Amino acid sequence: MSSLADLYAELKADVVAVADPLFEHSQKRLQAKDDFLPHAAVLSAEGKVVLMGAMTGSRDGQANAAHILPMLLNGVRQVSREKVLTAIGIAENVSLTRGEMPMHAIKVLLEHERGLTVALFLPFHKADSGEYFFGEAFVTPAPPALNLWPPVP
């Protein structure tokens, strides 16, 4: 059985293929709107990455992360029933504490068919000038949110 680090190293190309567009989209939304709603990306067996979002259908256009996230997860589940997927990623705006330091971060939860599940974090802060600055990304093991694939023995 591979260690988590070995599996991550082996699957890094898939991780990057899913996570990079999610981080890029999140950064653009932060710069434009000071926030972003959860969004996803799926990696097909053919190697194609497709970004996904959820729409509330509300007339006022107001939505929040707590409302959108379950809809987004259901959408990813539906896609997984229609297409063979290799990996999925879900991006969220989170607050966390690392060590004793509170921070805001873009979180991408990545689940791979080979059993890898990790959370990638990109810390950020907004300067008084209104500009966003992004720190050094880090990765931690995480429990899966969707469990789309059977456990790897």
N, C-alpha and C positions, 0 to 999 in steps of 0.2 A: 504494500500500500504506500502511495506517495504521501509525503508530508505536505502540509498546506503550502509551504514555501516552494516546494518542488512543483506542485500542481499549478500554483500561480505563475511560476516562471515558464512552465510549459504552455500555459494558456494566455500568456500576456498579450499576444497579438489580438486575440478575441476581446480581452478586457479593454484594451486601448480602442479597438474598433467601436465598441459600444459606449464606453465612458467619455471619450473625447468629444463627440458631438453633443452629448448631454451637458458636459461642462461648458462648452462653447455657447450653447443656447442659453444656459442659465446665466452666464456672465453677461451676455448681451441684454437679457431681460432685466438683470439687476441694474446695469448702466442706464437703461431706458426708463424703467418703471420703479426702481428701488425694491423690487421683489419679483418673485416668479412663482407660478403654480407648479405643482408636481407634473412631470412629464416623463416619458419613457422612450426607450429604444429597444428594438428587437433585432437579433442577428439570425438570419435564416440559414438553413443548411447549405445554401448556395453562396453564403458569404455576404449577402446584401443586408445593410443596416437601414432600418426604417424608423424614423422618429414618430412618436405618438403623443397625442394630448387628449384631453377630455373636455367636452362642452357641456355646460349645465342646462342649456335650453331656456334659461331664464331671460326674460325680456329686458331686465335692467342691466344685464351683463356682469352682475356681481357674482363672484365666486370666491371661495376660500379653500385653502389646502385640505382642511378636514372634509370638505364636501367633494372635492375633486379626486383625492387619492383613492377612495374605494371605487369610484367610477373608472379610474385609470387601471387599477388592478383587474377589474372585471373585463375591461377591454383587452388587456394583455392575455388574460385567460382565454378569451374568445379567439384571439388570433392564434394562440397555441393549439386550439382545437382544429383550426383550418389550415395551418401551415406547420411544417417541421421547423422548429427553432433550435438554435444552438445555445443562445444566451439571451438574457434580458437584463435591462438596466432601468432603474427607477430613480429619478433625480428629485430631490426635495431641498428646501431651504430650512436648515436646522440651527438650533442653538445647542451648544454642548460645552462641557468642561473637560479639558485635557490637562491632567495634572491638577494644578490649582487655577489654571487660566481659563476663564469663560471666553467663548468665541462663537461667532457665527460662521457657518460653513455651507457650502454646497455639498450635499451628500448624494452619492450614487451607490445604490444597493445593486450589486451585480450577482446574478445567479446563472450558472453554467450547467449544461447537461451532464458534464463530467463530475459534478458534485461540488464544484467550487462555489462558495458564497462568501463574498467580501463586501465591506462598505468602504468606499473611497471617499475621502473628505478633502475639500479644498477650502481652507479658511479664508475669510475675507473681512475687511473693515472698510467703512466709508469715512473718508477724510472730511474735515470741515469744509473743504473746497467742493465737496459733492462727488469727488472722484473715488472710485472703488479700487482698493489694492488687494491683491490675492497673495496668500502665503504659500508655503510649501505643502504639497499634497501628501497625505498619508493614508495607509490602508490598514484595516483591521478585519479579523474574522467576524462574521455576522450570521445570525440565523436567517434562513430564507423566509421571504414574505409570501411566495406563491407556491413553492414545492411542485413545480411543473413536471419534474422528472423523478422517477423512482430513485431511492437512495442507492448510491454506489456501494457495492459490498467491500 
